[in-house]
């Protein structure tokens, strides 16, 4: 995966902090706009997004930021076709995302539930 620096993700995607990651990751986002909805936190206008790219390149980011442009659609990992860098994502990247999600304390089911809560 190779970011093109277009800003699409920051301008259109609300990234989710899951309960399992919020307790140890929110402290790194003190100047970002964070919206709480039930048990989930949604990151909007991230302070670490500067000049078209994220300047935080480690596991302090929400898992959905780490794996983007791999997204979960209808409970399945896929690539966001609207991301200009979508054609740089390989099947190995998707498999990496599948393995990373549980390591970050989240699950595909939790991601699907959070999206449903947020899109009500």
Biopython code that builds the backbone (N, CA, C, O; Angstrom):
import numpy as np
from Bio.PDB.StructureBuilder import StructureBuilder

atoms = [
    (1, "UNK", "N", (0.847, -1.177, 0.000)),
    (1, "UNK", "CA", (0.000, 0.000, 0.000)),
    (1, "UNK", "C", (0.891, 1.237, 0.000)),
    (1, "UNK", "O", (1.877, 1.319, 0.732)),
    (2, "UNK", "N", (0.521, 2.175, -0.824)),
    (2, "UNK", "CA", (1.297, 3.407, -0.934)),
    (2, "UNK", "C", (0.340, 4.589, -0.920)),
    (2, "UNK", "O", (-0.480, 4.738, -1.826)),
    (3, "UNK", "N", (0.442, 5.431, 0.106)),
    (3, "UNK", "CA", (-0.420, 6.604, 0.221)),
    (3, "UNK", "C", (-0.050, 7.625, -0.846)),
    (3, "UNK", "O", (1.126, 7.908, -1.078)),
    (4, "UNK", "N", (-1.090, 8.177, -1.497)),
    (4, "UNK", "CA", (-0.855, 9.200, -2.522)),
    (4, "UNK", "C", (-0.866, 10.610, -1.938)),
    (4, "UNK", "O", (-0.513, 11.569, -2.624)),
    (5, "UNK", "N", (-1.273, 10.741, -0.665)),
    (5, "UNK", "CA", (-1.308, 12.051, -0.031)),
    (5, "UNK", "C", (-2.412, 12.953, -0.525)),
    (5, "UNK", "O", (-2.287, 14.177, -0.471)),
    (6, "UNK", "N", (-3.497, 12.366, -1.007)),
    (6, "UNK", "CA", (-4.589, 13.154, -1.592)),
    (6, "UNK", "C", (-5.518, 13.775, -0.548)),
    (6, "UNK", "O", (-6.175, 14.777, -0.830)),
    (7, "UNK", "N", (-5.580, 13.200, 0.639)),
    (7, "UNK", "CA", (-6.463, 13.715, 1.679)),
    (7, "UNK", "C", (-7.834, 13.083, 1.711)),
    (7, "UNK", "O", (-8.654, 13.437, 2.558)),
    (8, "UNK", "N", (-8.107, 12.153, 0.806)),
    (8, "UNK", "CA", (-9.438, 11.535, 0.757)),
    (8, "UNK", "C", (-9.828, 10.927, 2.100)),
    (8, "UNK", "O", (-10.941, 11.151, 2.575)),
    (9, "UNK", "N", (-8.944, 10.174, 2.710)),
    (9, "UNK", "CA", (-9.288, 9.482, 3.957)),
    (9, "UNK", "C", (-9.619, 10.475, 5.057)),
    (9, "UNK", "O", (-10.596, 10.280, 5.780)),
    (10, "UNK", "N", (-8.845, 11.517, 5.201)),
    (10, "UNK", "CA", (-9.076, 12.484, 6.272)),
    (10, "UNK", "C", (-10.344, 13.287, 6.034)),
    (10, "UNK", "O", (-11.045, 13.644, 6.981)),
    (11, "UNK", "N", (-10.637, 13.570, 4.785)),
    (11, "UNK", "CA", (-11.790, 14.419, 4.470)),
    (11, "UNK", "C", (-13.112, 13.678, 4.389)),
    (11, "UNK", "O", (-14.167, 14.312, 4.413)),
    (12, "UNK", "N", (-13.087, 12.345, 4.295)),
    (12, "UNK", "CA", (-14.348, 11.634, 4.103)),
    (12, "UNK", "C", (-14.586, 10.482, 5.077)),
    (12, "UNK", "O", (-15.722, 10.024, 5.205)),
    (13, "UNK", "N", (-13.565, 10.005, 5.757)),
    (13, "UNK", "CA", (-13.704, 8.831, 6.605)),
    (13, "UNK", "C", (-13.663, 9.236, 8.074)),
    (13, "UNK", "O", (-12.728, 9.913, 8.500)),
    (14, "UNK", "N", (-14.655, 8.832, 8.847)),
    (14, "UNK", "CA", (-14.581, 8.965, 10.301)),
    (14, "UNK", "C", (-13.993, 7.674, 10.824)),
    (14, "UNK", "O", (-14.619, 6.618, 10.733)),
    (15, "UNK", "N", (-12.810, 7.749, 11.364)),
    (15, "UNK", "CA", (-12.142, 6.552, 11.851)),
    (15, "UNK", "C", (-12.618, 6.238, 13.267)),
    (15, "UNK", "O", (-12.907, 7.145, 14.047)),
    (16, "UNK", "N", (-12.697, 4.970, 13.586)),
    (16, "UNK", "CA", (-13.271, 4.504, 14.845)),
    (16, "UNK", "C", (-12.176, 4.018, 15.781)),
    (16, "UNK", "O", (-11.295, 3.251, 15.392)),
    (17, "UNK", "N", (-12.252, 4.486, 17.034)),
    (17, "UNK", "CA", (-11.474, 3.873, 18.113)),
    (17, "UNK", "C", (-12.403, 2.879, 18.780)),
    (17, "UNK", "O", (-13.509, 3.238, 19.185)),
    (18, "UNK", "N", (-11.977, 1.651, 18.896)),
    (18, "UNK", "CA", (-12.785, 0.644, 19.581)),
    (18, "UNK", "C", (-12.526, 0.711, 21.074)),
    (18, "UNK", "O", (-11.471, 1.188, 21.493)),
    (19, "UNK", "N", (-13.469, 0.243, 21.890)),
    (19, "UNK", "CA", (-13.252, 0.261, 23.340)),
    (19, "UNK", "C", (-11.928, -0.380, 23.737)),
    (19, "UNK", "O", (-11.272, 0.073, 24.675)),
    (20, "UNK", "N", (-11.540, -1.420, 23.032)),
    (20, "UNK", "CA", (-10.306, -2.130, 23.353)),
    (20, "UNK", "C", (-9.051, -1.298, 23.080)),
    (20, "UNK", "O", (-7.991, -1.590, 23.634)),
    (21, "UNK", "N", (-9.152, -0.276, 22.242)),
    (21, "UNK", "CA", (-7.980, 0.537, 21.942)),
    (21, "UNK", "C", (-8.092, 1.962, 22.460)),
    (21, "UNK", "O", (-7.078, 2.646, 22.596)),
    (22, "UNK", "N", (-9.311, 2.427, 22.752)),
    (22, "UNK", "CA", (-9.508, 3.815, 23.172)),
    (22, "UNK", "C", (-8.751, 4.149, 24.450)),
    (22, "UNK", "O", (-8.182, 5.235, 24.566)),
    (23, "UNK", "N", (-8.739, 3.240, 25.398)),
    (23, "UNK", "CA", (-8.127, 3.540, 26.693)),
    (23, "UNK", "C", (-6.633, 3.843, 26.590)),
    (23, "UNK", "O", (-6.112, 4.611, 27.399)),
    (24, "UNK", "N", (-5.941, 3.267, 25.629)),
    (24, "UNK", "CA", (-4.504, 3.518, 25.524)),
    (24, "UNK", "C", (-4.104, 4.344, 24.304)),
    (24, "UNK", "O", (-2.929, 4.680, 24.156)),
    (25, "UNK", "N", (-5.053, 4.678, 23.427)),
    (25, "UNK", "CA", (-4.698, 5.455, 22.239)),
    (25, "UNK", "C", (-5.231, 6.887, 22.252)),
    (25, "UNK", "O", (-4.615, 7.771, 21.658)),
    (26, "UNK", "N", (-6.356, 7.134, 22.914)),
    (26, "UNK", "CA", (-6.946, 8.477, 22.891)),
    (26, "UNK", "C", (-6.003, 9.539, 23.442)),
    (26, "UNK", "O", (-6.072, 10.699, 23.036)),
    (27, "UNK", "N", (-5.133, 9.159, 24.350)),
    (27, "UNK", "CA", (-4.199, 10.118, 24.946)),
    (27, "UNK", "C", (-3.262, 10.762, 23.909)),
    (27, "UNK", "O", (-2.681, 11.815, 24.175)),
    (28, "UNK", "N", (-3.114, 10.146, 22.750)),
    (28, "UNK", "CA", (-2.244, 10.675, 21.706)),
    (28, "UNK", "C", (-2.995, 11.579, 20.722)),
    (28, "UNK", "O", (-2.429, 12.027, 19.726)),
    (29, "UNK", "N", (-4.273, 11.841, 21.010)),
    (29, "UNK", "CA", (-5.118, 12.635, 20.110)),
    (29, "UNK", "C", (-5.799, 13.760, 20.869)),
    (29, "UNK", "O", (-7.003, 13.965, 20.715)),
    (30, "UNK", "N", (-5.055, 14.489, 21.681)),
    (30, "UNK", "CA", (-5.634, 15.514, 22.551)),
    (30, "UNK", "C", (-6.121, 16.743, 21.802)),
    (30, "UNK", "O", (-6.968, 17.469, 22.323)),
    (31, "UNK", "N", (-5.624, 17.003, 20.603)),
    (31, "UNK", "CA", (-6.046, 18.174, 19.828)),
    (31, "UNK", "C", (-6.894, 17.805, 18.621)),
    (31, "UNK", "O", (-7.115, 18.637, 17.741)),
    (32, "UNK", "N", (-7.367, 16.576, 18.572)),
    (32, "UNK", "CA", (-8.210, 16.128, 17.470)),
    (32, "UNK", "C", (-9.673, 16.236, 17.870)),
    (32, "UNK", "O", (-10.001, 16.269, 19.056)),
    (33, "UNK", "N", (-10.544, 16.290, 16.879)),
    (33, "UNK", "CA", (-11.979, 16.272, 17.155)),
    (33, "UNK", "C", (-12.407, 14.816, 17.278)),
    (33, "UNK", "O", (-12.330, 14.055, 16.314)),
    (34, "UNK", "N", (-12.856, 14.434, 18.466)),
    (34, "UNK", "CA", (-13.282, 13.056, 18.726)),
    (34, "UNK", "C", (-14.730, 13.083, 19.186)),
    (34, "UNK", "O", (-15.095, 13.840, 20.085)),
    (35, "UNK", "N", (-15.540, 12.256, 18.564)),
    (35, "UNK", "CA", (-16.968, 12.175, 18.867)),
    (35, "UNK", "C", (-17.240, 10.835, 19.522)),
    (35, "UNK", "O", (-16.852, 9.793, 18.992)),
    (36, "UNK", "N", (-17.911, 10.851, 20.682)),
    (36, "UNK", "CA", (-18.259, 9.594, 21.352)),
    (36, "UNK", "C", (-19.697, 9.240, 21.008)),
    (36, "UNK", "O", (-20.596, 10.075, 21.110)),
    (37, "UNK", "N", (-19.902, 8.007, 20.603)),
    (37, "UNK", "CA", (-21.242, 7.509, 20.279)),
    (37, "UNK", "C", (-21.370, 6.140, 20.910)),
    (37, "UNK", "O", (-20.848, 5.158, 20.381)),
    (38, "UNK", "N", (-22.053, 6.066, 22.027)),
    (38, "UNK", "CA", (-22.158, 4.805, 22.746)),
    (38, "UNK", "C", (-20.798, 4.397, 23.270)),
    (38, "UNK", "O", (-20.139, 5.169, 23.967)),
    (39, "UNK", "N", (-20.379, 3.203, 22.942)),
    (39, "UNK", "CA", (-19.079, 2.720, 23.425)),
    (39, "UNK", "C", (-17.942, 3.002, 22.460)),
    (39, "UNK", "O", (-16.796, 2.646, 22.737)),
    (40, "UNK", "N", (-18.239, 3.637, 21.326)),
    (40, "UNK", "CA", (-17.217, 3.901, 20.314)),
    (40, "UNK", "C", (-16.835, 5.378, 20.276)),
    (40, "UNK", "O", (-17.627, 6.253, 20.625)),
    (41, "UNK", "N", (-15.616, 5.627, 19.849)),
    (41, "UNK", "CA", (-15.119, 6.979, 19.653)),
    (41, "UNK", "C", (-14.780, 7.120, 18.171)),
    (41, "UNK", "O", (-14.140, 6.246, 17.587)),
    (42, "UNK", "N", (-15.212, 8.223, 17.572)),
    (42, "UNK", "CA", (-14.985, 8.464, 16.152)),
    (42, "UNK", "C", (-14.033, 9.642, 15.997)),
    (42, "UNK", "O", (-14.280, 10.723, 16.530)),
    (43, "UNK", "N", (-12.968, 9.433, 15.279)),
    (43, "UNK", "CA", (-11.961, 10.455, 15.060)),
    (43, "UNK", "C", (-12.328, 11.243, 13.814)),
    (43, "UNK", "O", (-12.484, 10.684, 12.729)),
    (44, "UNK", "N", (-12.463, 12.538, 13.988)),
    (44, "UNK", "CA", (-12.786, 13.419, 12.881)),
    (44, "UNK", "C", (-11.857, 14.620, 13.002)),
    (44, "UNK", "O", (-11.749, 15.208, 14.078)),
    (45, "UNK", "N", (-11.205, 14.982, 11.946)),
    (45, "UNK", "CA", (-10.230, 16.073, 11.942)),
    (45, "UNK", "C", (-9.048, 15.750, 12.852)),
    (45, "UNK", "O", (-8.904, 16.313, 13.938)),
    (46, "UNK", "N", (-8.246, 14.871, 12.404)),
    (46, "UNK", "CA", (-7.101, 14.373, 13.176)),
    (46, "UNK", "C", (-5.935, 15.357, 13.165)),
    (46, "UNK", "O", (-5.561, 15.884, 12.117)),
    (47, "UNK", "N", (-5.375, 15.594, 14.333)),
    (47, "UNK", "CA", (-4.223, 16.493, 14.461)),
    (47, "UNK", "C", (-2.958, 15.929, 13.831)),
    (47, "UNK", "O", (-2.014, 16.671, 13.560)),
    (48, "UNK", "N", (-2.934, 14.634, 13.600)),
    (48, "UNK", "CA", (-1.740, 13.998, 13.034)),
    (48, "UNK", "C", (-1.767, 13.950, 11.509)),
    (48, "UNK", "O", (-0.842, 13.436, 10.881)),
    (49, "UNK", "N", (-2.823, 14.485, 10.926)),
    (49, "UNK", "CA", (-2.928, 14.546, 9.474)),
    (49, "UNK", "C", (-2.447, 15.928, 9.042)),
    (49, "UNK", "O", (-3.143, 16.923, 9.246)),
    (50, "UNK", "N", (-1.262, 15.990, 8.448)),
    (50, "UNK", "CA", (-0.619, 17.263, 8.112)),
    (50, "UNK", "C", (-0.124, 17.207, 6.667)),
    (50, "UNK", "O", (0.510, 16.237, 6.252)),
    (51, "UNK", "N", (-0.418, 18.245, 5.923)),
    (51, "UNK", "CA", (0.063, 18.356, 4.533)),
    (51, "UNK", "C", (-0.272, 17.120, 3.701)),
    (51, "UNK", "O", (0.566, 16.639, 2.938)),
    (52, "UNK", "N", (-1.481, 16.610, 3.843)),
    (52, "UNK", "CA", (-1.946, 15.518, 3.001)),
    (52, "UNK", "C", (-1.554, 14.125, 3.443)),
    (52, "UNK", "O", (-1.858, 13.151, 2.754)),
    (53, "UNK", "N", (-0.876, 14.009, 4.594)),
    (53, "UNK", "CA", (-0.503, 12.675, 5.057)),
    (53, "UNK", "C", (-0.498, 12.609, 6.578)),
    (53, "UNK", "O", (-0.354, 13.616, 7.270)),
    (54, "UNK", "N", (-0.657, 11.400, 7.064)),
    (54, "UNK", "CA", (-0.572, 11.151, 8.499)),
    (54, "UNK", "C", (0.891, 11.203, 8.917)),
    (54, "UNK", "O", (1.752, 10.617, 8.259)),
    (55, "UNK", "N", (1.171, 11.905, 10.013)),
    (55, "UNK", "CA", (2.550, 11.960, 10.486)),
    (55, "UNK", "C", (2.781, 11.019, 11.675)),
    (55, "UNK", "O", (3.819, 11.091, 12.332)),
    (56, "UNK", "N", (1.824, 10.148, 11.946)),
    (56, "UNK", "CA", (1.962, 9.151, 13.014)),
    (56, "UNK", "C", (2.016, 7.784, 12.342)),
    (56, "UNK", "O", (1.036, 7.355, 11.733)),
    (57, "UNK", "N", (3.121, 7.115, 12.443)),
    (57, "UNK", "CA", (3.310, 5.866, 11.708)),
    (57, "UNK", "C", (3.598, 4.699, 12.642)),
    (57, "UNK", "O", (4.583, 3.982, 12.469)),
    (58, "UNK", "N", (2.745, 4.516, 13.619)),
    (58, "UNK", "CA", (2.923, 3.396, 14.529)),
    (58, "UNK", "C", (1.561, 2.935, 15.029)),
    (58, "UNK", "O", (0.529, 3.395, 14.542)),
    (59, "UNK", "N", (1.559, 2.038, 15.989)),
    (59, "UNK", "CA", (0.293, 1.427, 16.423)),
    (59, "UNK", "C", (-0.499, 2.295, 17.397)),
    (59, "UNK", "O", (-1.445, 1.805, 18.013)),
    (60, "UNK", "N", (-0.136, 3.578, 17.553)),
    (60, "UNK", "CA", (-0.977, 4.490, 18.343)),
    (60, "UNK", "C", (-2.202, 4.937, 17.553)),
    (60, "UNK", "O", (-3.174, 5.421, 18.132)),
    (61, "UNK", "N", (-2.156, 4.776, 16.249)),
    (61, "UNK", "CA", (-3.303, 5.150, 15.409)),
    (61, "UNK", "C", (-4.433, 4.150, 15.592)),
    (61, "UNK", "O", (-4.183, 3.009, 15.980)),
    (62, "UNK", "N", (-5.680, 4.554, 15.318)),
    (62, "UNK", "CA", (-6.776, 3.586, 15.325)),
    (62, "UNK", "C", (-6.517, 2.491, 14.295)),
    (62, "UNK", "O", (-5.933, 2.750, 13.243)),
    (63, "UNK", "N", (-6.942, 1.291, 14.593)),
    (63, "UNK", "CA", (-6.689, 0.159, 13.693)),
    (63, "UNK", "C", (-7.214, 0.430, 12.281)),
    (63, "UNK", "O", (-6.606, -0.004, 11.302)),
    (64, "UNK", "N", (-8.332, 1.139, 12.169)),
    (64, "UNK", "CA", (-8.867, 1.415, 10.833)),
    (64, "UNK", "C", (-8.003, 2.399, 10.052)),
    (64, "UNK", "O", (-7.996, 2.367, 8.821)),
    (65, "UNK", "N", (-7.277, 3.270, 10.744)),
    (65, "UNK", "CA", (-6.317, 4.142, 10.060)),
    (65, "UNK", "C", (-5.108, 3.336, 9.619)),
    (65, "UNK", "O", (-4.576, 3.542, 8.528)),
    (66, "UNK", "N", (-4.680, 2.420, 10.469)),
    (66, "UNK", "CA", (-3.501, 1.617, 10.156)),
    (66, "UNK", "C", (-3.717, 0.797, 8.884)),
    (66, "UNK", "O", (-2.817, 0.692, 8.050)),
    (67, "UNK", "N", (-4.904, 0.220, 8.739)),
    (67, "UNK", "CA", (-5.127, -0.681, 7.606)),
    (67, "UNK", "C", (-5.659, 0.014, 6.350)),
    (67, "UNK", "O", (-5.680, -0.606, 5.286)),
    (68, "UNK", "N", (-6.092, 1.282, 6.433)),
    (68, "UNK", "CA", (-6.663, 1.968, 5.276)),
    (68, "UNK", "C", (-5.649, 2.042, 4.136)),
    (68, "UNK", "O", (-4.475, 2.315, 4.387)),
    (69, "UNK", "N", (-6.066, 1.807, 2.891)),
    (69, "UNK", "CA", (-7.392, 1.785, 2.288)),
    (69, "UNK", "C", (-8.105, 0.437, 2.318)),
    (69, "UNK", "O", (-9.102, 0.249, 1.622)),
    (70, "UNK", "N", (-7.601, -0.504, 3.119)),
    (70, "UNK", "CA", (-8.383, -1.715, 3.340)),
    (70, "UNK", "C", (-9.516, -1.326, 4.287)),
    (70, "UNK", "O", (-9.284, -0.728, 5.337)),
    (71, "UNK", "N", (-10.731, -1.668, 3.906)),
    (71, "UNK", "CA", (-11.921, -1.328, 4.688)),
    (71, "UNK", "C", (-12.766, -2.581, 4.886)),
    (71, "UNK", "O", (-12.511, -3.625, 4.286)),
    (72, "UNK", "N", (-13.761, -2.455, 5.729)),
    (72, "UNK", "CA", (-14.701, -3.552, 5.940)),
    (72, "UNK", "C", (-16.035, -3.121, 5.343)),
    (72, "UNK", "O", (-16.629, -2.131, 5.771)),
    (73, "UNK", "N", (-16.494, -3.871, 4.358)),
    (73, "UNK", "CA", (-17.776, -3.583, 3.721)),
    (73, "UNK", "C", (-18.601, -4.851, 3.772)),
    (73, "UNK", "O", (-18.173, -5.898, 3.286)),
    (74, "UNK", "N", (-19.795, -4.761, 4.364)),
    (74, "UNK", "CA", (-20.686, -5.917, 4.517)),
    (74, "UNK", "C", (-19.993, -7.073, 5.231)),
    (74, "UNK", "O", (-20.203, -8.239, 4.898)),
    (75, "UNK", "N", (-19.158, -6.732, 6.223)),
    (75, "UNK", "CA", (-18.488, -7.742, 7.028)),
    (75, "UNK", "C", (-17.292, -8.403, 6.374)),
    (75, "UNK", "O", (-16.760, -9.382, 6.897)),
    (76, "UNK", "N", (-16.856, -7.872, 5.220)),
    (76, "UNK", "CA", (-15.751, -8.467, 4.477)),
    (76, "UNK", "C", (-14.662, -7.413, 4.263)),
    (76, "UNK", "O", (-14.959, -6.257, 3.961)),
    (77, "UNK", "N", (-13.412, -7.817, 4.419)),
    (77, "UNK", "CA", (-12.308, -6.912, 4.114)),
    (77, "UNK", "C", (-12.201, -6.732, 2.602)),
    (77, "UNK", "O", (-12.203, -7.697, 1.839)),
    (78, "UNK", "N", (-12.106, -5.472, 2.195)),
    (78, "UNK", "CA", (-11.972, -5.137, 0.779)),
    (78, "UNK", "C", (-11.169, -3.850, 0.676)),
    (78, "UNK", "O", (-10.682, -3.347, 1.688)),
    (79, "UNK", "N", (-11.025, -3.320, -0.500)),
    (79, "UNK", "CA", (-10.271, -2.084, -0.713)),
    (79, "UNK", "C", (-11.249, -0.963, -1.059)),
    (79, "UNK", "O", (-12.171, -1.158, -1.850)),
    (80, "UNK", "N", (-11.043, 0.207, -0.464)),
    (80, "UNK", "CA", (-11.885, 1.357, -0.765)),
    (80, "UNK", "C", (-11.609, 1.796, -2.199)),
    (80, "UNK", "O", (-10.520, 2.288, -2.495)),
    (81, "UNK", "N", (-12.588, 1.623, -3.096)),
    (81, "UNK", "CA", (-12.355, 1.961, -4.502)),
    (81, "UNK", "C", (-12.220, 3.462, -4.739)),
    (81, "UNK", "O", (-11.751, 3.877, -5.798)),
    (82, "UNK", "N", (-12.625, 4.285, -3.765)),
    (82, "UNK", "CA", (-12.530, 5.736, -3.917)),
    (82, "UNK", "C", (-11.165, 6.291, -3.549)),
    (82, "UNK", "O", (-10.854, 7.437, -3.872)),
    (83, "UNK", "N", (-10.352, 5.494, -2.880)),
    (83, "UNK", "CA", (-9.000, 5.928, -2.530)),
    (83, "UNK", "C", (-8.145, 5.891, -3.800)),
    (83, "UNK", "O", (-8.080, 4.854, -4.460)),
    (84, "UNK", "N", (-7.488, 7.001, -4.155)),
    (84, "UNK", "CA", (-6.661, 6.997, -5.361)),
    (84, "UNK", "C", (-5.534, 5.958, -5.338)),
    (84, "UNK", "O", (-5.035, 5.560, -6.390)),
    (85, "UNK", "N", (-5.139, 5.524, -4.152)),
    (85, "UNK", "CA", (-4.068, 4.525, -4.049)),
    (85, "UNK", "C", (-4.610, 3.098, -3.969)),
    (85, "UNK", "O", (-3.868, 2.172, -3.642)),
    (86, "UNK", "N", (-5.894, 2.916, -4.265)),
    (86, "UNK", "CA", (-6.501, 1.589, -4.117)),
    (86, "UNK", "C", (-5.802, 0.530, -4.961)),
    (86, "UNK", "O", (-5.762, -0.642, -4.587)),
    (87, "UNK", "N", (-5.260, 0.938, -6.082)),
    (87, "UNK", "CA", (-4.623, -0.047, -6.961)),
    (87, "UNK", "C", (-3.231, -0.481, -6.483)),
    (87, "UNK", "O", (-2.600, -1.334, -7.107)),
    (88, "UNK", "N", (-2.755, 0.102, -5.381)),
    (88, "UNK", "CA", (-1.463, -0.322, -4.818)),
    (88, "UNK", "C", (-1.638, -1.405, -3.749)),
    (88, "UNK", "O", (-0.652, -1.955, -3.258)),
    (89, "UNK", "N", (-2.887, -1.713, -3.388)),
    (89, "UNK", "CA", (-3.158, -2.709, -2.343)),
    (89, "UNK", "C", (-3.101, -4.104, -2.950)),
    (89, "UNK", "O", (-3.721, -4.375, -3.979)),
    (90, "UNK", "N", (-2.355, -4.976, -2.303)),
    (90, "UNK", "CA", (-2.210, -6.352, -2.773)),
    (90, "UNK", "C", (-3.023, -7.295, -1.889)),
    (90, "UNK", "O", (-3.503, -6.902, -0.826)),
    (91, "UNK", "N", (-3.168, -8.517, -2.329)),
    (91, "UNK", "CA", (-3.843, -9.523, -1.501)),
    (91, "UNK", "C", (-3.067, -9.748, -0.204)),
    (91, "UNK", "O", (-3.666, -10.075, 0.821)),
    (92, "UNK", "N", (-1.756, -9.580, -0.234)),
    (92, "UNK", "CA", (-0.939, -9.696, 0.979)),
    (92, "UNK", "C", (-1.285, -8.589, 1.974)),
    (92, "UNK", "O", (-1.292, -8.827, 3.182)),
    (93, "UNK", "N", (-1.574, -7.372, 1.476)),
    (93, "UNK", "CA", (-1.974, -6.276, 2.346)),
    (93, "UNK", "C", (-3.303, -6.586, 3.043)),
    (93, "UNK", "O", (-3.469, -6.303, 4.229)),
    (94, "UNK", "N", (-4.237, -7.163, 2.302)),
    (94, "UNK", "CA", (-5.535, -7.511, 2.879)),
    (94, "UNK", "C", (-5.367, -8.597, 3.934)),
    (94, "UNK", "O", (-6.004, -8.544, 4.986)),
    (95, "UNK", "N", (-4.530, -9.560, 3.666)),
    (95, "UNK", "CA", (-4.276, -10.622, 4.646)),
    (95, "UNK", "C", (-3.574, -10.053, 5.882)),
    (95, "UNK", "O", (-3.875, -10.462, 7.003)),
    (96, "UNK", "N", (-2.658, -9.129, 5.691)),
    (96, "UNK", "CA", (-1.986, -8.455, 6.810)),
    (96, "UNK", "C", (-3.015, -7.743, 7.685)),
    (96, "UNK", "O", (-2.955, -7.827, 8.911)),
    (97, "UNK", "N", (-3.964, -7.039, 7.052)),
    (97, "UNK", "CA", (-5.013, -6.340, 7.800)),
    (97, "UNK", "C", (-5.864, -7.333, 8.588)),
    (97, "UNK", "O", (-6.216, -7.075, 9.739)),
    (98, "UNK", "N", (-6.191, -8.460, 7.975)),
    (98, "UNK", "CA", (-6.994, -9.487, 8.637)),
    (98, "UNK", "C", (-6.295, -9.994, 9.910)),
    (98, "UNK", "O", (-6.945, -10.275, 10.917)),
    (99, "UNK", "N", (-4.979, -10.104, 9.846)),
    (99, "UNK", "CA", (-4.209, -10.573, 11.001)),
    (99, "UNK", "C", (-3.996, -9.467, 12.037)),
    (99, "UNK", "O", (-3.920, -9.748, 13.233)),
    (100, "UNK", "N", (-3.900, -8.221, 11.589)),
    (100, "UNK", "CA", (-3.628, -7.108, 12.491)),
    (100, "UNK", "C", (-4.821, -6.758, 13.369)),
    (100, "UNK", "O", (-4.647, -6.416, 14.539)),
    (101, "UNK", "N", (-6.022, -6.837, 12.826)),
    (101, "UNK", "CA", (-7.212, -6.416, 13.570)),
    (101, "UNK", "C", (-7.304, -7.101, 14.936)),
    (101, "UNK", "O", (-7.467, -6.399, 15.933)),
    (102, "UNK", "N", (-7.211, -8.423, 15.039)),
    (102, "UNK", "CA", (-7.279, -9.041, 16.365)),
    (102, "UNK", "C", (-6.086, -8.680, 17.260)),
    (102, "UNK", "O", (-6.226, -8.627, 18.482)),
    (103, "UNK", "N", (-4.927, -8.434, 16.668)),
    (103, "UNK", "CA", (-3.760, -8.051, 17.464)),
    (103, "UNK", "C", (-3.956, -6.699, 18.127)),
    (103, "UNK", "O", (-3.371, -6.427, 19.176)),
    (104, "UNK", "N", (-4.778, -5.851, 17.518)),
    (104, "UNK", "CA", (-5.067, -4.532, 18.077)),
    (104, "UNK", "C", (-6.231, -4.593, 19.081)),
    (104, "UNK", "O", (-6.660, -3.558, 19.591)),
    (105, "UNK", "N", (-6.736, -5.787, 19.361)),
    (105, "UNK", "CA", (-7.810, -5.936, 20.338)),
    (105, "UNK", "C", (-9.192, -5.741, 19.768)),
    (105, "UNK", "O", (-10.149, -5.557, 20.521)),
    (106, "UNK", "N", (-9.321, -5.775, 18.457)),
    (106, "UNK", "CA", (-10.607, -5.578, 17.794)),
    (106, "UNK", "C", (-10.971, -6.839, 17.022)),
    (106, "UNK", "O", (-10.184, -7.782, 16.941)),
    (107, "UNK", "N", (-12.160, -6.841, 16.463)),
    (107, "UNK", "CA", (-12.595, -7.950, 15.620)),
    (107, "UNK", "C", (-13.404, -7.389, 14.455)),
    (107, "UNK", "O", (-13.896, -6.262, 14.513)),
    (108, "UNK", "N", (-13.534, -8.177, 13.413)),
    (108, "UNK", "CA", (-14.362, -7.740, 12.279)),
    (108, "UNK", "C", (-15.789, -7.477, 12.731)),
    (108, "UNK", "O", (-16.412, -6.512, 12.288)),
    (109, "UNK", "N", (-16.316, -8.329, 13.614)),
    (109, "UNK", "CA", (-17.686, -8.124, 14.105)),
    (109, "UNK", "C", (-17.810, -6.794, 14.827)),
    (109, "UNK", "O", (-18.811, -6.096, 14.666)),
    (110, "UNK", "N", (-16.808, -6.432, 15.621)),
    (110, "UNK", "CA", (-16.834, -5.164, 16.339)),
    (110, "UNK", "C", (-16.798, -3.997, 15.357)),
    (110, "UNK", "O", (-17.482, -2.994, 15.563)),
    (111, "UNK", "N", (-16.017, -4.119, 14.306)),
    (111, "UNK", "CA", (-15.932, -3.067, 13.299)),
    (111, "UNK", "C", (-17.270, -2.891, 12.587)),
    (111, "UNK", "O", (-17.715, -1.764, 12.370)),
    (112, "UNK", "N", (-17.908, -3.996, 12.226)),
    (112, "UNK", "CA", (-19.214, -3.941, 11.568)),
    (112, "UNK", "C", (-20.241, -3.295, 12.495)),
    (112, "UNK", "O", (-21.027, -2.452, 12.061)),
    (113, "UNK", "N", (-20.238, -3.687, 13.770)),
    (113, "UNK", "CA", (-21.181, -3.113, 14.749)),
    (113, "UNK", "C", (-20.961, -1.604, 14.889)),
    (113, "UNK", "O", (-21.924, -0.837, 14.907)),
    (114, "UNK", "N", (-19.709, -1.179, 14.986)),
    (114, "UNK", "CA", (-19.411, 0.237, 15.146)),
    (114, "UNK", "C", (-19.885, 1.032, 13.935)),
    (114, "UNK", "O", (-20.436, 2.121, 14.091)),
    (115, "UNK", "N", (-19.683, 0.514, 12.755)),
    (115, "UNK", "CA", (-20.133, 1.206, 11.551)),
    (115, "UNK", "C", (-21.655, 1.327, 11.532)),
    (115, "UNK", "O", (-22.196, 2.358, 11.135)),
    (116, "UNK", "N", (-22.337, 0.276, 11.961)),
    (116, "UNK", "CA", (-23.797, 0.315, 12.003)),
    (116, "UNK", "C", (-24.290, 1.346, 13.008)),
    (116, "UNK", "O", (-25.242, 2.077, 12.733)),
    (117, "UNK", "N", (-23.646, 1.408, 14.176)),
    (117, "UNK", "CA", (-24.020, 2.392, 15.193)),
    (117, "UNK", "C", (-23.811, 3.798, 14.651)),
    (117, "UNK", "O", (-24.668, 4.665, 14.820)),
    (118, "UNK", "N", (-22.677, 4.028, 14.002)),
    (118, "UNK", "CA", (-22.329, 5.352, 13.512)),
    (118, "UNK", "C", (-23.212, 5.802, 12.347)),
    (118, "UNK", "O", (-23.465, 6.996, 12.189)),
    (119, "UNK", "N", (-23.678, 4.865, 11.540)),
    (119, "UNK", "CA", (-24.459, 5.199, 10.353)),
    (119, "UNK", "C", (-25.961, 5.222, 10.589)),
    (119, "UNK", "O", (-26.727, 5.376, 9.637)),
    (120, "UNK", "N", (-26.403, 5.070, 11.838)),
    (120, "UNK", "CA", (-27.846, 5.091, 12.122)),
    (120, "UNK", "C", (-28.455, 6.420, 11.803)),
    (120, "UNK", "O", (-29.658, 6.607, 11.983)),
]
sb = StructureBuilder()
sb.init_structure("model")
sb.init_model(0)
sb.init_chain("A")
sb.init_seg("    ")
for serial, (resi, resn, name, xyz) in enumerate(atoms, 1):
    if name == "N":
        sb.init_residue(resn, " ", resi, " ")
    sb.init_atom(name, np.array(xyz, "f"), 0.0, 1.0, " ", f" {name:<3s}", serial, name[0])
structure = sb.get_structure()
